[in-house]
Amino acid sequence: MAGLGGEHPGAFTDVEQFNAHAGGISRSGLYQVTEGLWYYNMLTGEVIPWLATDFEYDDGYMGITVNLRDGVEWSDGVAFTAADVAETINMLNSNDTMNRHGDVARCTDEAKVVDDLTVYISFTKTCPRYQWDLLTFRADTGIPMTPHHIFSVQDNPAEFSHYDRAKGWPVVTGPYNLVHTDVEKKIWDLRDDWWGSKTGFHDHPKVQRLIFLPGMNEITMAQMLIANEIDMAFSLTVPNWKAVNAQNDKITTHHKGQPPYGYLDWWPVGLGLNTKRAPFDNVDVRWAISYAINRDEVIEFGFAGGQVVQELPLPKYKPMMKYFEGNADLLEKYPTLEYNPEKSAEHMKKAGFAKDSDGFWAKDGERLSFTIVTFPQHPSTTPGAPVVTQNLRRNGFDVSFVLPTDFVTRIVSGEADAFIWGHAAMRDPYQTFDAYHCRMVPETDLEDVAYPGLYRWCNEEYSALMDQIGDLPVDSPGVAPLFREALEIWLKELPDITLNSTIITLPMNETYWTNWPQVDNQYIHEGFWHRTGYHIFLNLEPVN
């Protein structure tokens, strides 16, 4: 499997880091074989109980009881129990140097062991989304559990690498053990004593070895697919997939080689701005940039028709459609997809800009120049970057784009003026739109932000509405009216400029393996770098 999710281009930088709660860790096996309490299939809406069997909230959502599956074991043979869940939650809650501390500390009081298969987590405030937000594996989201018998004896778990091959580390509950790691690849081999097959919970996997390769050039991956050197790749543009398939007809896609080819990912893309920095703190400049982008050209020339335009940063899954349809009038009032150079110019003039002798916008003798940062290789950001840039230049913005290997650092630190990035949601808009909450915003334009608060925009009224949504269960009918109020503020202010969907044309090689996740067999989506990618490895069947 090549390419991961676009990170670690060219080489792994986390060769000996297997602490799931450390920063900078790649999605190269650990997150997949560290099993989740629950999984969520974003294409079908199915919730899959795994290490846990069920849960129950207290009246008033001030705590949750989680019941665990009997017979689960770590790869070193130690039983997986409530102590592992409680230790993980409490460790993250108390250690502000570990990843996910902020998410856990937001409403966690304490996790307590009731018995070996029962854990009770008390909250500091009403928290009806806890099981969904923290305990459910979906794409990149959900807390990986850690072995209590190993992490609890570490002096500083935040600096613990959880890597020692002589001790069998990392220890996981999934059926694969790490056998090799270097800058070029990570290899996990199947073991015979997985709890899932021992207890009859699931058939033993047929895939005997997982080889993860780092992010790499699309053309290199295409050549490897043609030569049957890899089975999956992140990912190909539609023209490159067609070229590969013409030379190797065993390379298929989610829609079996038919439009729209790939699967609809949870990650619609926008042009983000550092709104703490002038002139991006000016709403007229933000709307001017939006009106200057012809999104139909982005789809046609950037993606060869392989994406669709996106009026809101929400994936068009079935549970989401009511938030589009119920707010159609607001989208007409605030036309996020409209290409209108005249309106763009009006907004720039209102913001005090005039075109200089070269036709670029300037103010007080200083030209507005900025650079767009995005992934070196990503199917829904990288191909669109040059087209977005050319659109903006055509309409008076002195813009360039770069694809640096340190793109994440530049965005998170505030160095980037503008960036093409995605948004994550599946069942309701809260996860996406909470990224614009005031609590995410640092004091200055050059401070690290907590992901996903990349936009540095703050509106107190908007944030108060998001707090109210956060106090409601995911499927509550009370979400829609509150979201409508928040959406009107968001649309008027436009802190983030919508662009396109993420439809990932992910090639899957049928030379050696069958039972890939496809449109008529959506047991999971085919994002192998996601936590849910684990289910691909459990379900593949060998050709012979």
N, C-alpha and C positions, 0 to 999 in steps of 0.2 A: 504494500500500500504506500503510495507516494503522495507527498504534498501536504499531509496533515490537514489543517484548516487554513493554510496560508502562512502560518507562523514558522519561526526558526528557518528562514530561507537559507539553503545551502548547507547548513550544518546544525546539529543539535548543540545547544549551549548548556543543557541541563543533564550532562552525561551521568553524573552520580547523584542526582537529586530526585528522590522518590517520596518526598514528604508531600502528600496531596494538598497541604495547606501552606506550602511555600510559594513565593512569587516566582513568575517566569517559567513555570513548569510547562512542558509541551504536552499535547494531547496524543501521546504515543504509546498507549497501552495501559498506563496506571489507572487513569480515570475509567477506562472501559472494564478492566478486570477487578477493580474495586467496586463491588456490586452495590446497587442502590436499595433503599428500603422499598421504594415504589419506582416504577417507570411510567412515563406518559408517552403515548404514541401520538405525535402532533398531526399526523395525517388522518388518523381515524378517530381520535379523541378517547381511545381506550386507556384506562388506568390499569397497570399491571402490578399487583402486589408481588414483592420479591423477598427481601430479607424480613420484611414486616408482613403481617396478615391483615390487620385492620387497626383503626384508631377511633378515638372518641374525644371530642372537646367537652370541657366543663360547660355548664350553663354560664352564659356571659363571656365565653371564649377567653377565660383567664388561665387556662391550662389545657394540656392534651395528654391522654394516655395512649401509648403506642404498644401494640402487642407484636412480638417477634415470632418468626418461624422457628419451630423446633428442629434440631438436627443440623443447623448451619455451623460450619467450621472454618477457621482460618487455614491457610495453606500449611501452617506448621502443626496442624492437628488440634490446636486449642479451640474450644467451643466459642462461637460468637454469641454473646449474651447482652443483656441490658447494660452491663458495665461498660461495654464498648461504645454504645450509643451515648450513655450519660457522660463518659469521660470525654468523648469528642465534643459534645455540645458545651460542656463546662470549660474545657480547654480553650475553645474558640471564644467563648463568652468573656473569659478573664484575661486573654492575651491579645493586646491590641497591636502586636507586631505580626500576627498571623493573618493570612488571607481569610476573608469571610467574617472577620471579627465584627465589623460594622453591621453586617446583615444579622448575625446571631444576637448581638448585644442590643439590637433595636427593641426587642420585647422579651428576651429570655431572662428569667430570674434564676432558675436552677433546674438541672435535670437530676432526678433521683431514681435509683434502682428500687423497684417494688419487689420483683423477684427476677429470676434468671431470664424470663421471657417477657417482662413487662417493665417499661420505663415511663415515669411521669415527669413532664416538663411544665413547670409553673412559669407564668408570664408576669411581667411588670405592668402590662397594660393589655387592653383587649387586642387579641391577635388571631383573627379568624382565618388567616391565610397561611399559618405557620406550616402546616403539613404540605401545602402546595409550594410555598416559596422556598422552604429549606429542606424538606425531607423527600421530595420527589425528584428523581432524575429525569430531566427533559432537556435534550440537546446539551448545552454547556452548563446547565443549572442543577443545583442540588448538592448537599453536603456529603462528601465521601466520608464514611466511617473509618476510624483508625483502631488498631488493636490496642486495647487497654493494657494488656500485659507487657507491651513494649513501650508505648508512649508515656505511660504513667511513671516510669522510672527514669525518664530523661530529665536532666537538670534544666534544659532549655528546649522545649519541644519545637519552638519556632526555628531554631538553628539545627535541629536534628534532620539528617538527610534521609534516614530510613533506608540506607543502602549498605549492605555488607553481604556479599555473595556467600561467604563462609557460614554465615548465620541463616541463610535463606531469605534475607531481606531484599526487596520489600515483601512483607507478608500481606496477602490479600485473601478474599473469600472466593474469587473467581477461579476457574479451572486452569489458569495459565501461570507459569513461573517465569520470571525474568532470567534469561541465560546469557545475554550479551548486551552491552551498551557501549557505544562510542559516538564520535561526532557524526558518523555516516549512517548509523542504523541502530535500532533497538529490537531485540528478538525475545519473544515470549514463547515458551514451549508448553504443550498440553501435559498435564499431570493426570495420573490415573485415579487419584483419591479425592476427587471433587465431591463435596457434600451433595450437590444437586443430583448427581446420578446415583450416589450411594443411598440416598433416601427415596429415590423414585420421583423426585420433584420434576426432573427434566432429563431428557436423554443426554448421554455423554456427547460432547461436540465431536464432529468428524475432522475439523480443522486442527492439524497437529502443530502448526507453527505460525505465529504472527510476526511479520517483519514490517516494521514501520520505518519509512524513509522520510527525511525532512522535507520542508518546502523546497520546490524546485521549479525550473522553467517549464512552461506548458509544452514547448516543442520537445524537450527532453522526455517528458512523460508520454507524449504522443508516440515517439519513437520506441519507447519501452513497451507500450501497449501493442504496437504493431508486431514487435518481436516476441510477444508473450512473456516478457520479463517481469511484469507486474499484473496484479488482478484488479486493482482499483486505483483511481487517481483523483486528486482534488486540484483542478478539474479541467474540463475543456470548454472552449467556446463552441457554439454550434458548427461553424465552418470547420474547425479542427476536428471535432468529433466525426463529421461526415468524411473528412479526409482519412481519418484513422479507420473508420468502418469500411471504407472502400478498399483498404488494403488488408483488413482483418475483420471478416464479418462476424466473428465471435464476440466483438465488442458491442455490448448493448447498453441501453439506458433505462430509466424508470418507465418511460412510455414506449419501450421496445423499438426505439428508433423513429418514432413518429412525433410530430409537434405536440406539445411543447418540449419534447425530449426529456428534460430533467424533472426533478421533483420540486415542489414549491417549498422553499425553506422559510424559517420563521424570521428572517433577517432582512426586511426591506431596507433600502439604502437611501441615504440623504447626504446633502452637502452641509456638514456642520461648520460652525464658525465659533471662534473664540469671542463670545459676546461681551467679555470683560475688556476687550481691546477696541479702541477707536479705529475705524469708524463702524465696526461691526456691532457696537452697542447702540447704534441708531437703527430703528425699525425701518426707516425709509431706505437705508442702504441694503438691508436684508431683503426687503420686497423688491428692490431694484435688481438685485442679483437673481432672485427667483424669476422675475419677468424676462430676464436676459437669456434664459436657458430654454432652448427648444428640445423638450424631452423626447419628442418623436424622432428627432435626429440622433439623440443619444441611443435610443433603442435600435434604430436602423443601422447607423454607421458604427456604433460602439459594439453592439451585441448581435448584429445581423438578425434582428427580430427575436433573439433568444430570451428577452426579458419583456416585461410590460411596465407601463408608467404606473406610478404609485402616488395617489393624492394624499394619503395619510401614511405615517410610518408604522402601519399595522399589516401583518400578513392576511391575505384574504382566505382564511380558514372559515369553515361554517360558523363556529361560535362568534366570529368577529364581524360577520356581515351586517348584523343589526346596528353596529356602530358606524358603518358607512351609510347604510340606507336611512337610518334615523337622523342623520345629520347632513343629508344632501343639500338642504337649503343653506347651511353654513358654508359648505364647500362651493356653492354657487356665489355666495356673498364674498368669500375669500378664495379666489380661484388659484389654488396652489399649483395647478398644471399649466396655467396660461402662459403662452409665449407672446410677449407684447413689448417690443423695443421702445415704443413710444411711452408706455407707462413706466418702463424702466428708467428712461431719461427724465421723466417728470419727477420721479422719486429721488433721483440723484440731485437734480437741481434744487428740490425742496430741502435736501440735506446740505446744501451749500456748495455743491460741486459744479464745475464747468469743465468742458473738454479743452485740453491743451493743444498745442500746434500739431501734435501727432495723433490727435483724436482720442486720447485717453483721459479718463476722469481725473481731475486734480482739484485741490482745495488749498488756498493760501500759498500757492506756488509749489505745492508738493503733490506729486502724482500718487494716486492710490495704486500700490503694487502689492501683490500677495501671491503666495505659493500654496497650492493644494497638495496635501500629503495623503497617500493611501498605500494599500498593500502592494508589494512587488508582484504578487500573483494572487488574484481572487476573482472568481467568475462574475461577480456583480459590482465590483468597484473598479478594478484595474482597466478593463476595456473601455469603460465610460469616461475615465479621467481625461484623455486627450480631447474628446468631443465636448465635454463640459467646458474645458479650458478654451477651446476654439470659439465656442458660443459666446463666452464672456468677453474674449478679446474682440470679437466682431462687434460687440456692443459697448466698447469703450473701457473695459476693465483690463488693466495690465496684469495678466495672470499667467502663471506657469504651473506645472505640476511635477512632482518628484515621487519616486517609488523606493524609498530608502529601506534598508533592512531594520533600522531602528524606528520604524514608523509609529509603533505603539508608544515608545518613550516620548517622541516629539508631540504626540497628541495629548497624552496624559499630563505632561509637564507644562503644557501651554505654549510651547515653542511654536507649534503649528498655528498659523492664522486660520487656515481652513483645512478641512479633511473630509474625505468620503468614507463613510462608516455606516454600519447597519444598526438595526433596532430589534429587540427581542420581545416577543409576546406570542401567546398561543390561545388562551381562553378568554381573556378580557384585556382592555387597554392599559391596565394599571402598571404592569411591569415596564412597558415602554415609556409611558408618560410620566411616571415617577422619576425618571432620569432628569427631568427638568425642575425638580424640587429645589427650593432655596437651600436646603441642608447640604446639597451637593456642592455648593459654590464656595470656593476659597476667597480669601480677601483680595488677592491680586490676580492679574492675568498670567503670571508666571509661577504658579504653584501647582504641585501635583493634585489631581482630583481623584476621588474615589470612583471607580467604575460603577455604573455607566454615566456618571454626571459629567460628560465631556464638554457640555455646551456653555457652562458658566453663566447661565441665565437665571434670574430670580424675579419672581412675581409673587408677592405674599398672598394675594387673593387666590391665585392659582394653586399655590402650595397648600393652602388651607383646604381647598377642595380635594386635592390628592390625599390629604390626611384622612378626610372623611371616607373616600373610596377605600383606602387601606384598612379602615375599620370594619369593612363589610366582607362577607364571604365572597369567593370568586364568582359564584353563580347568582349572586343576589340581584333581584330586579331593581334595587336601589342604585346600582352602579350607573346605569344608562343616563338618568337625569343629571346626576352630579358630573359625569363625564362630559355631557353636553355643555354645561356651564364652563368647565375647565377648557374644553376644546375651543370655545369661542375666544377665550383669552389667548390661547396658544396660537390660533390662526391669525388673530389680529396682530400679535407681536412677532410671529414667525421666527422663533429662535433657531430653527433647523429647517433646511430647504429640501423638500421631498424630491426624489429622483425616480427610482425604479425598484422593481421587485428583485428578489433573489431566487431565481429558478436555476438550480444547479444541475448542469448537464454532466453528471458523474458517470464516467465509463465503468462498466463492470464486465469482466472477461469471463466468458462461458467456456473457455478452452478446458479448464480444469475443474470448475465449480458450477453448480446449478442451485436453484432455489434462492436466487437473488431477490431482494425486496423490489417489487415492481408494481405497476398500477393495479394489476389483478391479484396481488399477493402482498399487501402493504402491512406485513407483520411489524415493520418498523421502517423508518426512512433510511436511506443508504449513506448518511453522513458517518463514516467510519471513525472520524476523529471525535465525535460526540460521545457522551457517556452512554447513550442509547445504542451506539454502534456495536456494543457488546452482543446484542441480539442477532446481528448478522453472523457473527462467528459461531453462535450457538445453533444456527439454522441452516447453514450452507451444507450442501450434499456434494460429494465428489462425483465427477463424471465417470470415473472408473477406479 
